[in-house]
Each structure stands twice: as structure tokens, then as C-alpha cells.
Amino acid sequence: MNRIALCCLGLLACLSVTAPTAAGEHVFTLHGGHFYGPGPIVPDTPLPEGSIRGISFDLDKLEGVAAFAAGGRMLSDGKTMTNGNIDAGALEIGGQGEGKAFWLYAVAGGPNEGRERYHFDADYNMIWTVDLALDPGFTEGIVRVDGFALTTGAVEVPLSLQTAGDMPGGYDKAGSLASGATLIGRVGDFDADGFMDGTIVATTNVPLQADLLPGAPVGNVRGFRTDVPIPPLFALELTVRGVANLRPQVEATWTGGHLDLLTARLKDIHERLLAARANYEAAFIGIPPEERAPLRELGWRLESVRQMIYIPLAFLTTYEFPSGDAPASIKDATTRALDKAQALAAWLERRRNGT
């Protein structure tokens, strides 16, 4: 099996589309990001822009589906049909002329029947699930994976299957990322255009039965935009909830000499809170002045979270800490900020539900 055939598990988000979209259906546009690995393969592979059409999405139910459209390509086996709404573009693993172009499809015959499904989990992370097939152009090289999932939450680059099984010979990295590195997604309205957008992430391992780099980890990070309208206050709620969900990833950087990573994560959180502030301002100016009073409490609650997260960020970017670990003052301020974010997310949910 060639190298490219082993990489399908992390490459859902390089999709592009050719099928037309019916009135009332949505389009998800995919942009930027990289595929990492498998294993020691570098450089990391930039992902091409693409889109997914034929999507019905219910923001009230927090679920949707990209319909299966006939007329897509058939795999090289001459029998497996692909979704015409999801037509993968060419991608080269390894770069520098050493890779090989291949195609990735959503395929019929699996539990999702060729559809791509979307839902939000209990933590309000958006999950994308699809049955995949990678076709390198010959039947023997086709690799199929049913029920592959990506998330707007956080995932960790796994150990190689060899290391995880106490066996020798594994590569504990995915491209430039070491095993244990965390990929972090997000969902909300970060460009303040009134439509849902964010970042999806995924990791997995090459199967042990593969001929090349068996057991090696892979990773995937991909930006997305949609034409799904999202109320600014709900976008704000999703963003604040995403901040609160980052507590484990932040606390993991307090010791072990990870202050640079802690700083990066606090910067990410601060940027999210600025996006939430833009959502708030859009909601505030979008209603008559006489109806704005109830939103003022939200404004000061949100600003208190932002100011609290700014305190440890300012210390980290101004002073040196020779021990390499976060001092108690930074941990305390960060914990208080995340507590406030969690409380604000719960307050927003109660407000949205009228309770």
C-alpha cells in the first residue's frame, strides 16, 4: 500500500465541491489548516480550500446533515459510489515533489449512507461524522473508514500504536507535532459576520496492518465558514463555553516548563473573548435603545472574564520565571477567569432557555 493510502484517516477536511445546491440548503466553506504526518513525514501538508454543499442544518436542534447526492465519482473499484456534494480535491503528502496526489470521498454503503452528519455534544463542541474512502487511483490501494469524526473541541496527538502497546519501532510524532501535543478547535462567529464559523480538528493512527508507517499518528486542523445564520448572543455563548472547556489544556501547561505554551493558550483565550465582545456589541446595537438594559449585565460579566484572563497574560509576556513553572499568582488568576467563564456560560444558557 502506498504512503498516501495510509493517510486517509485525518484528511476529511480537504473537501471541495462541484454539485449544485438546492434553495434553502447550506454550504460549509473549508479553508487553511494542515495535515500532520503520518509519523515522521514532514513538511506538514497544507490543505486546499474546499466546500461541502447540500447541507440542511437546524441551529435550534444543533444538528444537520450533508445530503447524499447521486452523480459523484465512482471509486477505482468500479462499484462504490461517492457523494456528489462532497468531491475531494487533490492533496500531496510530504511535499517537495515527493508526495503523490490522491482523492478523498464520502462514500455510500456505510452507517452514514454517504452523508456527512453534524451535531453538538454535551459540552457544545460541534462534531462532524462521515464514512470515508481514500482512492489513490487503483483498487488495491483504496482505504475505507466508517464513522470518522472531527471536533471543534480539543484532541491530543496519540502515541504510536507500538508505544501504546509496549512494542518497539513506533514513531511518536505526527509531522512537526510530538505525541501528546494538543490540537484545539472552536465554533462560534469569530469574524462577526453573523454566520457560524470555526476550526475543526482530528487525530488518529495508521492501522497496524498497513504496509508503510503502521501505527503512526496523524493530525488534522481545518478552518471552516458557513452560511448558517447564528444570533450574536448564541455565538457569544458558544465562544465563552469554548473558553471554559479549555481548562484541562491550560492546567496541563502550569508545570514542566511549558510557559510558552501557557502564554499561547491564554492569548488564544483572550482573542476568543475579544470575538465574544464583538458578538455582544452586535447584539447590543441590533436592538432598540429602550430594550438594551438587560444586556448590560452580560457586558460587565463578559468584560470581567476578559480582564481576569488579561492579568496572567500580562505577567507572562512581561516577566521571566526562571523555574519554568507558572507561579501561584498566575494559576490563581487563570483559575478565577475560567471559573467566571464557566459561570457565564451557564448564565447564558439559562437566559437562552428562559429559566
SULGI-V933930 format. One record per pair of residues at least 12 apart in sequence whose C-alpha atoms are under 7 Angstrom apart, sorted by the first residue. I is the first residue (numbers start at 1). GAP is how many residues later the second one is. If there is no record, write none. Layout:
BEGIN
I_GAP ; I_GAP
END
This chain:
BEGIN
1_140 ; 1_209 ; 1_210 ; 3_209 ; 4_89 ; 4_96 ; 4_98 ; 5_129 ; 5_131 ; 5_136 ; 5_137 ; 5_138 ; 6_200 ; 6_204 ; 7_31 ; 8_126 ; 9_136 ; 9_195 ; 10_192 ; 10_193 ; 10_194 ; 10_208 ; 10_209 ; 10_210 ; 11_24 ; 11_209 ; 13_17 ; 13_209 ; 14_33 ; 14_34 ; 14_35 ; 14_36 ; 14_74 ; 14_75 ; 15_35 ; 15_36 ; 15_37 ; 15_71 ; 15_72 ; 15_73 ; 15_74 ; 16_33 ; 16_34 ; 16_35 ; 16_36 ; 16_70 ; 16_71 ; 16_72 ; 16_73 ; 17_33 ; 17_34 ; 17_35 ; 17_36 ; 17_68 ; 17_69 ; 17_70 ; 18_67 ; 18_69 ; 19_65 ; 19_66 ; 21_32 ; 21_33 ; 22_32 ; 25_29 ; 25_30 ; 25_31 ; 26_27 ; 26_28 ; 26_29 ; 26_30 ; 26_201 ; 26_202 ; 27_24 ; 27_25 ; 27_26 ; 27_27 ; 27_28 ; 27_199 ; 27_200 ; 28_23 ; 28_24 ; 28_25 ; 28_196 ; 28_197 ; 28_198 ; 28_199 ; 29_21 ; 29_22 ; 29_23 ; 29_195 ; 29_196 ; 29_197 ; 30_19 ; 30_20 ; 30_21 ; 30_192 ; 30_193 ; 30_194 ; 30_195 ; 31_17 ; 31_18 ; 31_19 ; 31_191 ; 31_192 ; 31_193 ; 32_15 ; 32_16 ; 32_17 ; 32_190 ; 32_191 ; 33_13 ; 33_14 ; 33_188 ; 33_189 ; 33_190 ; 34_12 ; 34_13 ; 34_186 ; 34_187 ; 34_188 ; 35_12 ; 35_184 ; 35_185 ; 35_186 ; 36_138 ; 36_139 ; 36_140 ; 36_182 ; 36_183 ; 36_184 ; 37_137 ; 37_138 ; 37_180 ; 37_181 ; 37_182 ; 38_136 ; 38_137 ; 38_178 ; 38_179 ; 38_180 ; 39_132 ; 39_133 ; 39_134 ; 39_135 ; 39_136 ; 39_174 ; 39_177 ; 39_178 ; 39_179 ; 40_131 ; 40_133 ; 40_134 ; 40_135 ; 41_53 ; 41_134 ; 42_52 ; 42_133 ; 42_134 ; 43_51 ; 43_52 ; 43_132 ; 44_131 ; 44_132 ; 45_48 ; 45_49 ; 45_50 ; 52_33 ; 52_34 ; 53_13 ; 53_32 ; 54_12 ; 54_13 ; 54_31 ; 55_12 ; 62_57 ; 62_58 ; 63_55 ; 63_56 ; 63_57 ; 64_53 ; 64_54 ; 64_55 ; 65_50 ; 65_51 ; 65_52 ; 65_53 ; 66_49 ; 66_50 ; 66_51 ; 67_48 ; 68_15 ; 68_16 ; 68_17 ; 68_46 ; 68_47 ; 69_14 ; 69_15 ; 69_16 ; 70_13 ; 70_14 ; 71_13 ; 72_12 ; 75_60 ; 76_59 ; 76_61 ; 76_62 ; 76_63 ; 77_62 ; 80_27 ; 80_28 ; 81_26 ; 81_27 ; 82_23 ; 82_24 ; 82_25 ; 82_26 ; 82_32 ; 83_23 ; 83_24 ; 83_31 ; 86_19 ; 86_20 ; 87_18 ; 88_15 ; 88_16 ; 88_17 ; 89_14 ; 90_12 ; 90_13 ; 102_33 ; 102_34 ; 103_31 ; 103_32 ; 103_33 ; 104_29 ; 104_30 ; 104_31 ; 105_27 ; 105_28 ; 105_29 ; 106_24 ; 106_25 ; 106_26 ; 106_27 ; 107_24 ; 107_25 ; 107_26 ; 110_21 ; 110_36 ; 112_18 ; 112_19 ; 114_17 ; 115_15 ; 116_12 ; 116_13 ; 116_14 ; 117_12 ; 117_13 ; 124_114 ; 125_26 ; 125_27 ; 125_28 ; 126_25 ; 126_26 ; 127_22 ; 127_23 ; 127_24 ; 127_25 ; 128_21 ; 128_22 ; 128_23 ; 129_18 ; 129_19 ; 129_20 ; 129_21 ; 130_16 ; 130_17 ; 130_18 ; 130_19 ; 131_14 ; 131_15 ; 131_16 ; 131_17 ; 132_12 ; 132_13 ; 132_14 ; 133_12 ; 150_50 ; 150_51 ; 150_52 ; 151_34 ; 151_49 ; 151_50 ; 151_51 ; 152_33 ; 152_34 ; 152_35 ; 152_47 ; 152_48 ; 152_49 ; 153_31 ; 153_32 ; 153_33 ; 154_28 ; 154_29 ; 154_30 ; 154_31 ; 155_27 ; 155_28 ; 155_29 ; 155_46 ; 155_47 ; 155_48 ; 156_24 ; 156_25 ; 156_26 ; 156_27 ; 156_47 ; 157_22 ; 157_23 ; 157_24 ; 157_25 ; 157_46 ; 157_60 ; 157_62 ; 158_21 ; 158_22 ; 158_46 ; 158_59 ; 159_13 ; 159_20 ; 159_58 ; 160_12 ; 160_45 ; 160_55 ; 160_56 ; 160_57 ; 161_54 ; 161_55 ; 162_53 ; 170_45 ; 170_46 ; 171_45 ; 172_44 ; 173_44 ; 174_43 ; 174_44 ; 174_45 ; 183_18 ; 184_17 ; 185_14 ; 185_15 ; 185_16 ; 186_12 ; 186_13 ; 186_14 ; 186_56 ; 187_12 ; 187_51 ; 187_52 ; 188_47 ; 188_48 ; 188_50 ; 188_51 ; 189_46 ; 190_85 ; 192_86 ; 192_87 ; 194_35 ; 194_36 ; 194_37 ; 194_38 ; 195_31 ; 195_32 ; 195_33 ; 195_34 ; 195_35 ; 196_29 ; 196_30 ; 196_32 ; 196_33 ; 196_34 ; 197_27 ; 197_28 ; 197_29 ; 198_25 ; 198_26 ; 198_27 ; 199_23 ; 199_24 ; 199_25 ; 200_21 ; 200_22 ; 200_23 ; 201_19 ; 201_20 ; 201_21 ; 202_17 ; 202_18 ; 202_19 ; 203_15 ; 203_16 ; 203_17 ; 204_13 ; 204_14 ; 204_15 ; 205_12 ; 205_13 ; 232_47 ; 232_48 ; 232_50 ; 232_51 ; 233_46 ; 233_47 ; 233_50 ; 235_44 ; 236_40 ; 236_43 ; 236_44 ; 237_108 ; 237_111 ; 239_33 ; 239_37 ; 240_101 ; 240_105 ; 241_101 ; 241_104 ; 243_26 ; 243_98 ; 244_94 ; 244_97 ; 244_98 ; 247_91 ; 250_12 ; 250_15 ; 254_71 ; 254_72 ; 255_70 ; 255_71 ; 256_68 ; 256_69 ; 257_67 ; 257_68 ; 258_66 ; 259_65 ; 259_66 ; 259_67 ; 263_50 ; 263_53 ; 266_47 ; 270_36 ; 270_39 ; 273_33 ; 301_43 ; 305_32 ; 305_35 ; 305_36 ; 308_25 ; 308_29 ; 309_25 ; 309_28 ; 311_22 ; 312_18 ; 312_21 ; 312_22
END
